[in-house]
Amino acid sequence: MSLMMREISEQPDALARTLRAERGHAREFERFARRQKFKMIVLVARGTSDNAALFGRYLLELTTGIPVSLCAPSIYTLYHARLDLKQTLMVGISQSGESTDVNLVLQSGRRQGAYTVGITNETRSTMAGIVDDVFTVRAGRQRSVAATKTYTGQLLALYLIAGGLGPAIRLDDVARIPGWVERALTLRRPLEELVERYRYMRQAVVVARGLNYASAFEFALKLMETCYIVAERFSSADFLHGPIAMVERDLPIFLFHPPGPCRPTLSSLARRLRRMRAETVLFTSRGVPLPPATRAIRIPADIPEIYTPIPYIVPGQIFAEQLAAAKGLNPDKPRFLQVITRTI
Amino acid sequence: MSLMMREISEQPDALARTLRAERGHAREFERFARRQKFKMIVLVARGTSDNAALFGRYLLELTTGIPVSLCAPSIYTLYHARLDLKQTLMVGISQSGESTDVNLVLQSGRRQGAYTVGITNETRSTMAGIVDDVFTVRAGRQRSVAATKTYTGQLLALYLIAGGLGPAIRLDDVARIPGWVERALTLRRPLEELVERYRYMRQAVVVARGLNYASAFEFALKLMETCYIVAERFSSADFLHGPIAMVERDLPIFLFHPPGPCRPTLSSLARRLRRMRAETVLFTSRGVPLPPATRAIRIPADIPEIYTPIPYIVPGQIFAEQLAAAKGLNPDKPRFLQVITRTI
């Protein structure tokens, strides 16, 4: 079994462990946040962690009503701009805690008045030493180059932060996520058959909307890293503003299609794509009525939309790992990559 | 000549006209903004206009020190969240002023306390009727489906807004932009030869950093719309966090390589890509020392970095138009697209 598949399979345990260990801390953060009255949230990350930040951007704005900005690190690290960050919560996300630019932004943000929180796997990392507070992802050491268990662990930490900032996220509901991930893992066998169809796929588009927009970015990144597929990612609305012109029979479109308020617009896009004779593949779950699609990958569970992003990325991770194998590639040895990437 | 090329060529006039007509208005906005003391800026747009917003995200944060957030429209239009937008400047950007979701966000933002500004080509549009203030892009009617002169006009309006919010942008400098665009237009002949090499290109990556990050998105969108090329876009830092694994001899990498603080990191990426035997194409200008590259497209002018994003997109627009022609496609009739796209 590849390291990547082993880490994919470890996710229910890793999530449950992180939740157990950070529950008390989440309560403390809640008491602190209530006094602070943050007016703005800035999220800063790179790579897979930046996809976690993209999820956080939706989750935090939706559940707290506090406007969220995804940081452009170069503004701090290359242009050295000074921003007014009073009453701002700045959250840095990095698996290793050694992402040079993310750490520079956190240091600069702190000087400019922000309260800084780190989400990292490594309690003894540089990041953990420079922030005001740390949420630790207890995923165990990441040995696969392609991040899986650390990504879902970062999402979990963002639920804990959202729960501290407002009443919409309840820890008892968050505690159900590991069980949903268990269900998603049962798709391993059917996906092993399904990926055969995509052995010669060289390019793809991944589309989503809202809370799962980040899932589109993360699935596309796994396809790029492990299968060397040129995988574009769009919100369903942006896809209609130009990129839809690319659609051809040989450009498959993967859609994240959970229950919830984004579903009608995604269903309508899926129907339109089928009329255009495009190949469409849906990530969805039990009980969700489906538009016509070439293939549907259904997680055997009924999951409220707000908690779908963790279980929904799991079949995407499995798909990428198995497709790499079907292509004769080693998902544990992507070309040109290391576990820790340092950029400024 | 295609409508698209005609509109590309109209840009110096359109920009000069917009600047002349909006100069007085920009001064009024400056007086108003000084009293308001905005604490945050939210930008909202779709498609090409969203690429203009991405430029605005960097320009406004860099030159004003006010944190900027790129709006996720679904949070307003599908999830109906309520955000606290007091002391917030919300800027909506839409060529037609009829983008349903952008208008819904502006209405909702205004109710939640934001001061709303529209940037549009159409003074009698829905958008112009619902915002507190309008910057009008005097580009003349856009008849090409692929937006060119309206995009650069939107960037110009963002310079005017930045000039109103802080001292870094001076209108006398902005007034030099139409001249730089004239210089960029002289590249039409050399580009006509260059595109021959890319006749069979089916996928590409576009990389940039900082102020020209938006240029990467906009050039990639033109390649998707008019040439049906699957064109990915990345910041040079994010590209190293995974996607670099896709690089192959047949996946060309286009880099925006202006002068300024982002240049060293882009040069270093270009050198690394050449060592990997990737094809690299640089958009750059006179006087910029170049790393090894397969091809360089040099604008014959010395342009301070902060004013590069308008002249730098021009060779990208020309490249897309001419490559479409070389591929036997009609750049004025992209499949499946209209000038106005309505999404929610």
Contacts between the chains, C-beta under 8 A, distances in Angstrom:
chain1	res1	chain2	res2	distance
A	39	B	39	7.1
A	39	B	40	7.8
A	39	B	84	7.1
A	40	B	39	7.8
A	40	B	40	6.0
A	40	B	67	6.2
A	40	B	69	8.0
A	42	B	67	6.6
A	46	B	237	6.2
A	46	B	238	6.3
A	46	B	241	5.1
A	47	B	238	6.6
A	47	B	241	2.9
A	47	B	242	5.5
A	48	B	241	7.3
A	48	B	242	7.1
A	50	B	238	6.7
A	50	B	241	7.6
A	57	B	72	6.6
A	58	B	72	6.1
A	58	B	74	7.9
A	58	B	75	6.6
A	61	B	72	7.1
A	61	B	75	5.4
A	61	B	81	6.4
A	61	B	83	6.6
A	62	B	75	5.9
A	62	B	79	5.5
A	62	B	81	5.0
A	65	B	81	6.5
A	65	B	82	5.5
A	65	B	83	5.3
A	65	B	84	5.7
A	66	B	83	7.4
A	66	B	84	6.7
A	67	B	40	6.2
A	67	B	42	6.6
A	67	B	69	5.5
A	67	B	83	5.5
A	67	B	84	7.2
A	67	B	85	6.8
A	67	B	88	7.2
A	68	B	69	6.4
A	69	B	40	8.0
A	69	B	67	5.5
A	69	B	68	6.4
A	69	B	69	3.9
A	69	B	70	7.7
A	70	B	69	7.8
A	70	B	70	7.2
A	72	B	57	6.6
A	72	B	58	6.1
A	72	B	61	7.1
A	72	B	210	7.8
A	72	B	213	7.5
A	73	B	237	6.9
A	74	B	58	7.9
A	74	B	209	5.7
A	74	B	210	4.6
A	74	B	235	7.5
A	74	B	237	7.6
A	74	B	261	7.9
A	74	B	262	6.4
A	75	B	58	6.7
A	75	B	61	5.4
A	75	B	62	5.9
A	75	B	210	7.7
A	78	B	209	7.4
A	78	B	210	6.2
A	78	B	261	4.3
A	78	B	262	5.6
A	78	B	265	7.3
A	79	B	62	5.5
A	79	B	210	6.7
A	79	B	261	5.8
A	81	B	61	6.4
A	81	B	62	5.0
A	81	B	65	6.5
A	82	B	65	5.5
A	83	B	61	6.6
A	83	B	65	5.2
A	83	B	66	7.4
A	83	B	67	5.5
A	84	B	39	7.1
A	84	B	65	5.7
A	84	B	66	6.7
A	84	B	67	7.2
A	85	B	67	6.8
A	88	B	67	7.2
A	101	B	237	6.4
A	146	B	242	7.9
A	202	B	203	7.8
A	203	B	202	7.8
A	203	B	203	5.7
A	203	B	230	4.7
A	205	B	230	7.8
A	209	B	74	5.7
A	209	B	78	7.4
A	210	B	72	7.8
A	210	B	74	4.6
A	210	B	75	7.7
A	210	B	78	6.2
A	210	B	79	6.7
A	213	B	72	7.5
A	221	B	242	5.2
A	221	B	243	7.1
A	224	B	242	6.0
A	224	B	243	4.8
A	224	B	245	6.3
A	224	B	246	5.1
A	225	B	242	4.6
A	225	B	243	7.5
A	225	B	245	5.0
A	226	B	245	7.8
A	228	B	245	6.0
A	228	B	246	5.0
A	228	B	248	7.3
A	229	B	246	7.4
A	230	B	203	4.6
A	230	B	205	7.8
A	230	B	230	5.4
A	230	B	232	6.1
A	230	B	246	6.0
A	230	B	251	6.9
A	231	B	232	7.9
A	232	B	230	6.1
A	232	B	231	7.9
A	232	B	232	6.1
A	235	B	74	7.5
A	236	B	343	7.9
A	237	B	46	6.2
A	237	B	73	6.9
A	237	B	74	7.6
A	237	B	101	6.4
A	237	B	343	4.0
A	237	B	344	7.5
A	238	B	46	6.3
A	238	B	47	6.6
A	238	B	50	6.7
A	240	B	341	5.5
A	240	B	343	5.6
A	241	B	46	5.1
A	241	B	47	2.9
A	241	B	48	7.3
A	241	B	50	7.6
A	241	B	341	4.9
A	241	B	343	7.2
A	242	B	47	5.5
A	242	B	48	7.1
A	242	B	146	7.9
A	242	B	221	5.2
A	242	B	224	6.0
A	242	B	225	4.6
A	242	B	334	7.8
A	242	B	337	6.7
A	243	B	221	7.1
A	243	B	224	4.8
A	243	B	225	7.5
A	244	B	336	5.1
A	244	B	337	7.1
A	245	B	224	6.3
A	245	B	225	5.1
A	245	B	226	7.8
A	245	B	228	6.0
A	245	B	334	4.3
A	245	B	335	4.9
A	245	B	336	5.5
A	245	B	337	5.5
A	246	B	224	5.2
A	246	B	228	5.0
A	246	B	229	7.4
A	246	B	230	6.0
A	247	B	335	7.7
A	247	B	336	7.0
A	248	B	228	7.4
A	251	B	230	6.9
A	261	B	74	7.9
A	261	B	78	4.3
A	261	B	79	5.8
A	262	B	74	6.4
A	262	B	78	5.6
A	265	B	78	7.3
A	265	B	343	7.7
A	265	B	344	6.8
A	276	B	336	7.1
A	334	B	242	7.8
A	334	B	245	4.3
A	335	B	245	4.9
A	335	B	247	7.7
A	336	B	244	5.1
A	336	B	245	5.6
A	336	B	247	7.0
A	336	B	276	7.1
A	337	B	242	6.7
A	337	B	244	7.1
A	337	B	245	5.5
A	341	B	240	5.5
A	341	B	241	4.9
A	343	B	236	8.0
A	343	B	237	4.0
A	343	B	240	5.6
A	343	B	241	7.2
A	343	B	265	7.7
A	344	B	237	7.5
A	344	B	265	6.8
